[in-house]
Every structure is written in C-alpha cells, then in structure tokens.
Amino acid sequence: MNISIPAPGSSKSSRFFERFRKHSLPYFLIFPAVIALIIFSLYPFISGIWYSFTSIGWIKDIAKFIGLANYQQILVGGVGIARLFKLAAVQTIYWTVFSVAGQFALAMATALILNEKFPGRFLFRTAVMVSIAMPTVILALTWQWMYDPFYGLINHYLMLLGLIHDANTIWVGGMNSTIWPLIVVAIWRGFPFMSLMLLSGMQGISEELYDAAKVDGANVLARFWHITLTQMRTTIMITLVLNLIWTWNSFDIVMVVGASWGMVASKALTLPLLAWIDSFRWSHLGRGAAVSVMSMLLILGLLFWSARRELRSVTE
C-alpha cells in the first residue's frame, strides 16, 4: 500500500497561490485603466511641468533646461507676455466667478422647480439634459451664429425690442469684445449639470423636516434657508468645486465662440486660451506650459482656500 506524503510547505504554497488568484483578479481588471491613466493623464501632466522649465518651441524641438526663465517672462514686467498674462488672469477670474455664480443661481431655481410634483415633470427633467448630451463644439458654433452681427438672432430680436440701435453690433470675436457674452454661453451650457446635482441632493431631504417646519410656522424662505441649504451644504460645495475647475479650464467655448485673429488683444482672453496661443501659434511651447502651470497653481490655491474654509466651518 503506497501512501503519498505531501512535500513540506506544499499546502502553504497552494493556499498562497489560491489567495493570490482570488485577490489579484480586481488588480488585473483595473490594470488597463491604470495604464491608460498613466499614458493619457500622468505623462502629459509631468511633461507639461518639465517643458515649463525648458526653451522648447514646438513639439519636435530640443528641450533645453533654462530654469525659471519662462516664469520670469510671464510674471515680471508690464509689456509683452507679462501684460497678456495679467490681462488673461483677471479675465479668467471674471469668467469663472460670474459663470459659476450664474450657473448656481439658475440651477438652484431649476432644481427647486423640478423637485415639485406636477404633470410632465419627467419630460422637463429630460429636456434639461439636452445641452449636456450635445457636443460642446456644436453648441458653441450655434451660439457663434446667434451672435453673428449680420445674420444672428440676438441682434435681430434686440432690435425688435428696442434694446440696441445698431443692427450690426459685434458681440464676440472683435477687438473690443468683452468676456460677458461668453459668460452667457457658459451659464447656459453649465447650469443643467449643476441643476441635476442639486436636484439629487434635494431628493435626499426628508419631507418630515419640512412638515415640522410648517407646523412651527416657518414660511417658504425660512424652510429654504434653514432646511434646504443646510441639508444640501455638502452637495453644493462639491458641485461648486467641480464647476469651478471645469469653468476655469474651459477652452472650447472661448475658442470657438470668441475666436478671431484679434482675440489676443481683446478683453475676452483667458489663461487656457493664452497658453494655447503662446504654445502653438507663437511656437513658445515651454512658455505656454509655464502659463498652464501658473493657471493650475491659481485654481489650486482658490480650491485650497475654499476647502479650508469649509472644513473650518464644519469643525466650528
């Protein structure tokens, strides 16, 4: 009678490989996503920071390390790229603050309406998502046509209402064009997503809180201020932070709607647009990367300040 005796450690090794087979499957599944993240996100991010310290002019140019020379050019002095950087920074702050504020006001009103029960509510909720589903470039081209000084609908109806006296008013793309017509486009483009985020937060508020407030005699404004806004504080902060980042780095609306050969000297210049112009139109890829890095530091500082303020208010 033959009795097979397992080799020492064979049971331990088999259990090890069995545990490895069970626990390694999730890592194998996310491995392609990690590789794609490194190639398409991490590598461009690191290479962009590296290029900002070099004198590279175009994609296949030799990147020579020059230290902080690019940052010195965009920050020191009041002429050339330094003047444009300061102008773009101010315009980007206007663009972001007023766009997000308008999006929030319109989104909160929309969410409050869609949170009520009325016939056809599902259709209205679906209609809000139309602008989200459409490509931004198509929407931007549509707004560019609406702002057209000769064939646009905006000038046509403003003339009918008597709000303007020049039927060929140039709103975008001109040397004297401002950032405000583009802010209107950004508000219209961004408020549907924010309204859905706020609506999801409203759906999680218990009706018992409102019923108790009604019993205590609280009116509509008091219920909105003390219940709705208080219960949605986290949702509001997350939504505002996301829209701040997206709006600050927005390029397509400014580029497509406000595109013109004189947009560098116009009052509609933003930091993402300046980085693109300096990198690919003026062939200063290193300096354009420095503009992008400075833009990133500015938005990170703003987000750090808002997050610190929020954490401080929560702890108090």
Buried (B, 14 or more C-beta within 10 A) or exposed (E): EEEEEEEEEEEEEEEEEEEEEEEEEEEEEEEEEEEEEEEEEEEEEEEBBBBBBBBBBEEEBEBEEBEEBBBEBBBEEEEEBBEBBBBBBBBBBBBBBBBBEBBBEBBBEBBBEBBEEEEEEEEEBEEBEEBEEEEBEEBBEBBBEBBBBEEBEBBEEBBEEEEBEEEEBBBBBBEEBBBBBBBBBBBBBBBBBBBBBBBEBBEEBEEEBBEEBEEEEBEEEEBBEEBBEEBBEEBBBEBBBBBBBBBBBBBBBBBBBBBBEEBBEBBBBBBBBBBBBBBEEEBBBBBBBBBBBBBBEBBEEBBEEBEEEBEEEEEE
